[in-house]
Amino acid sequence: MHVDALQYYLDSCYVLQHREGRIYCAYLTDTDCTMAATKKQYYEYIVIGCGGIGSGALYWLSKRSNSALGLEQFSLGHERGGSQDVSRIIRLTHHDDRYTKLVPDTFKAWEQIERESGLQVVWMTGGLRLARKGQTEARLEAYAVEMDRNNIRYDRLSNKQLMARYPQFTVGPDIVALYQGQSGLVDAVMGNAVHIQLARGNGATILENCPATRLTRANNGNVIVHTTKGVFECRKVVVTSGGWLNSVLGTIGVHVPVTVTQEQVTYYATPHMKEFTEKTFPIWIFHCPQYDFYALPIHGNTGTKIGIDVGGKAVTADTRTFEPDPDQERICTELLQEICPKFLGPILQTKTCLYTMPPDRDFLVDTCAYKGWSDVIVCCGAGHAYKFASLLGKILSELAVDGRTQYDISQFNITRDAIQDPTFKPTFSLWSSVEAKL
Ligand SMILES: Cc1cc2nc3c(=O)[nH]c(=O)nc-3n(C[C@H](O)[C@H](O)[C@H](O)COP(=O)(O)OP(=O)(O)OC[C@H]3O[C@@H](n4cnc5c(N)ncnc54)[C@H](O)[C@@H]3O)c2cc1C
């Protein structure tokens, strides 16, 4: 047997003996021996983690190369990560230029896969931001300033104007709103599946239930990706492993100080479905002093949907539970009783999901060159990236193929203070549901 082909079994603690120039392996089953005998396979590009961003990266890589491999530790479409739900908000309005300037291209990236697949992935609904006068109005103003700076059209609405446009709301004169039309939702389940199917159609290989365990350097300079199903060699690796980011990166001495939280969204079986479809109701965000609520119209099932941004507790990707937090459900229900009672109905479902956030809650899109691994490219979506998933995939593919990207990602680098300075204070606060008050 070839020594390289057996390297993976060293990770698995099988007993290997090297005698008189030959390798003998003990305690391997027949299947193990067959796999061990399989020669290490070469792909030009390997993507580790086929969630939202990884499936995007694989698709865009598959357009540039016929030698791309995607590794997913679970089954495709599993619900343990950050991208598996039927709707995620997409919006032109962002709080700063680094994101605002990328949005037009993110819409174009989604349009591209819609054109290629003939399937709809993005649904435009219009979008609202609401705040209470004298409380969180300044947060609205920050968005207004950003939209003015970028010549984005929007409307300022009083409570009466808001209810005239959307009678589903029942808000007093203390509520003010901004409306921006180029907002809506991306169907994440659909987006992931479309990326994967198009990538396969372009010749990409995908291995499910195949965790990458570590990265090493080959003698010829390539990267070796060790997995539970064999050893693969490649020119460039893209690590898009969400809440598990550090388990593979740690094997090359890279650590990203991410906080993983268990978030949740609640679907209500409103009897007023017609008033809450993508055609009749917008996505909306309500700024409260302690946290922001976000809500979406019915899509992909029969329920309206609401969640609290960074509403969950810190967990790890492996220790998280799938148990909904009843306090968050209650707080969402109380807000809706006050400002949008028809949105409510019996709880259809509360789904949990992971945010993975660097301390400044900004994206990470960079190579690991600072640790001598310029051929390992990493991306972390900071708990707000689904809307950008296809564009981030394109950016990652450009970094892998061309060594640079046409998009400005200069401030999403891995050497910034938020990632390298252990004393950097997180810009988000973790919310303890027990203390939460409206
Ligand atoms: C409740 C909730 C609401 C959200 N709402 C919005 C929103 O409205 N708009 C928005 O833009 N964003 C939103 N987000 C954020 C957005 O969904 C995430 O930022 C994004 O989906 C993360 O994608 P990802 O590919 O980085 O992670 P994931 O989708 O978690 O993918 C990582 C994948 O890597 C795999 N993996 C990990 N380690 C390995 C390994 N060693 N080998 C092989 N595979 C591995 C995992 O199994 C997983 O499939 C929301 C997130 C949550 C949780």
The ligand as an ORCA input file, in Angstrom:
! r2SCAN-3c Opt
* xyz 0 1
  C     -32.362     32.446     12.870
  C     -31.468     33.065     11.834
  C     -31.953     34.088     11.056
  C     -31.138     34.695     10.096
  N     -31.665     35.670      9.322
  C     -30.920     36.191      8.323
  C     -31.495     37.120      7.433
  O     -32.681     37.474      7.556
  N     -30.724     37.586      6.420
  C     -29.424     37.200      6.254
  O     -28.786     37.666      5.316
  N     -28.850     36.317      7.089
  C     -29.557     35.801      8.111
  N     -29.007     34.891      8.966
  C     -27.577     34.587      8.862
  C     -27.267     33.648      7.732
  O     -28.251     32.664      7.628
  C     -25.876     33.039      7.977
  O     -24.920     34.087      8.093
  C     -25.434     32.146      6.832
  O     -26.487     31.332      6.395
  C     -24.266     31.292      7.288
  O     -23.873     30.450      6.232
  P     -22.585     29.543      6.332
  O     -22.460     28.850      5.034
  O     -21.443     30.351      6.849
  O     -22.889     28.524      7.528
  P     -23.695     27.161      7.516
  O     -24.915     27.268      6.707
  O     -23.830     26.732      8.931
  O     -22.746     26.162      6.742
  C     -21.580     25.620      7.293
  C     -21.526     24.183      6.814
  O     -20.246     23.654      7.033
  C     -20.393     22.289      7.398
  N     -19.142     21.884      8.051
  C     -18.638     22.389      9.201
  N     -17.451     21.807      9.483
  C     -17.207     20.912      8.498
  C     -16.141     20.017      8.233
  N     -15.105     19.930      9.054
  N     -16.205     19.261      7.134
  C     -17.258     19.341      6.284
  N     -18.307     20.175      6.497
  C     -18.278     20.967      7.576
  C     -21.603     22.328      8.314
  O     -22.163     21.072      8.506
  C     -22.500     23.288      7.560
  O     -23.316     22.618      6.636
  C     -29.794     34.269      9.927
  C     -29.306     33.215     10.694
  C     -30.129     32.626     11.644
  C     -29.569     31.512     12.469
*
